[in-house]
């Protein structure tokens, strides 16, 4: 039987559980924390003036300036955390520590995480659910983990 890892995640925290023997409660094997994802954009950037690029090809505004599109620093941090979690799953799958993966992550982080997964890891995902379960109390968490391991057919 393949070892199943259950990943509960949001943009700032990921908890990874391993499902052991049938009937046994899954055990937490790893927690990743990425506090930068929770900071406000101005807290992530340096206080420095922006720069303008000289447009040389525009005929509409010769000699004008064009500003590159603004990239939200929080979104960059969330992408980085999704890549970090995806790399951990890739390594675990490659090392044989897990063979099946179940994902439960907040929206839109679930999409970020799925987009960061390598093809082999994406193929190992047996079930995914858009839900942030990272802060559930222990008793409720155990019940939800059982539901994730054995999802009802819809």
N, C-alpha and C positions, 0 to 999 in steps of 0.2 A: 504494500500500500504506500502511495506517495505521501510524503509529509506535506501538510498544508500550512501555509503562512496566511494569516489574516492581517491585512493592513488597514488600520483606521487612521485617517489623515485629514488635516486641514492645511491651510497655507503656512502654518507656523509650527505644527507638531504632527509627528507620525508615531503611532504605537504599533508594534508588530508582535503578533501572537502566533504561537505554534500549536497546532492541534495535535495532541498526542493520541493515545489509545482511545478506542471508541468508548464513549461515556465519560471520559476524563475531561475536566475543564481545560480549555486552552490556556497555556502559560505565556506570559509576556516575556519575549526574548530580547527586545530592543526598543528603545525610545529615542527618537531624533527630535531635536528642538531647533527651530530656526527663528529666533526672536526678531530678526531684521524684517521679516515679512509682516510683522504687526506694527512697525514704526510708521509714522506719517511720512509722506514724500519729502517734505522739507527737512526731516530729521535724517534722511538717508543721503542727501546731497550736500556738497560743499557750498559755502556761500561765496560764489564767484560769478562774475558777469558772464552772460552767454556770449556767443560769437556769431557773427553773420558771415555768410559766404557771398562772394561777389558773383553775380550772375553775368555770364558773358554771352550766353546763347539766347537770351530772351529779347525779343523785338518789342514786346509790349511795354516793358519797363527797362530800357537800356540803362545800365549802370546801377540798377536797383540791387537789393539784397534778398536773399532767400534764406529762411531759417530752416534747418533740418527738423523733421517732425519730432515732437517731444515724446520721449519714452518715459513712461511712468516708472519711477524707481521701485515702487512697491511691486509692480508687475514683474520687473526684472528679478527681484528677490524671490518671488513666488516661482518663477521659471527655474531659478537656481535650486530652490528646495525640491521642486519636482524632479529635476535631474539627479539630485543627491539621493532621493528615495529610490528612483528608478535604477541608479547604479548599484545601490545596496541589494535590490531584488535581483539584478543581473548577476552580481557576484554570488549570491546565495544559490541561485539556480545553477550556475556554472560549477559551484563547489559541491552540489548535491545536497545542500542543507534543506532545500525545499523542492518540490516537484509540481506543486499546485498552488495557486495564489487566489485569494479572495480580497477584493478591494471595497472599502467603504470610505468615501471621501466627500468632503463638502463640495457643493457646486460653487464656482466653476473649477475648483482645484482638481476634481476627478478628471476633467478633460485635460488639464495641464499634465497630470500624472500619466494618463493613458497615452498622451502624445509624446511623452519622454521615454516610454518603454521601448526597449529593443524588440525586434520581431519575435525572438524566442521567448522573451518574458511575456509579451502580449498574448502569445499562444498558450502560455501556462495559466492565464487568468481564467478561472472557471466561472466566476460570478463577480459582478460589480454592482454597487448600489450608491446613488448620490445621497449620502447622509453623513453628517458630522457626529460621530460617536466617540470622539476622543475624550470627552469630559464626563461620560456617564458614570454614575455610582456603580460600585462593584456588582451588586446583585442584578441590576438592570443590564449591565454590560455582559455578564455571563449569559443571560437569556438572549441578548441580541447576537452574541457570538455564535450560539447554537443555531439561531435562525440563519445567519450568514453561511454557516457550514452546510446546512440542509435547507436551501431555499424552496419555498412552495412553488409549484408550477402555476403559472397564471394563464 
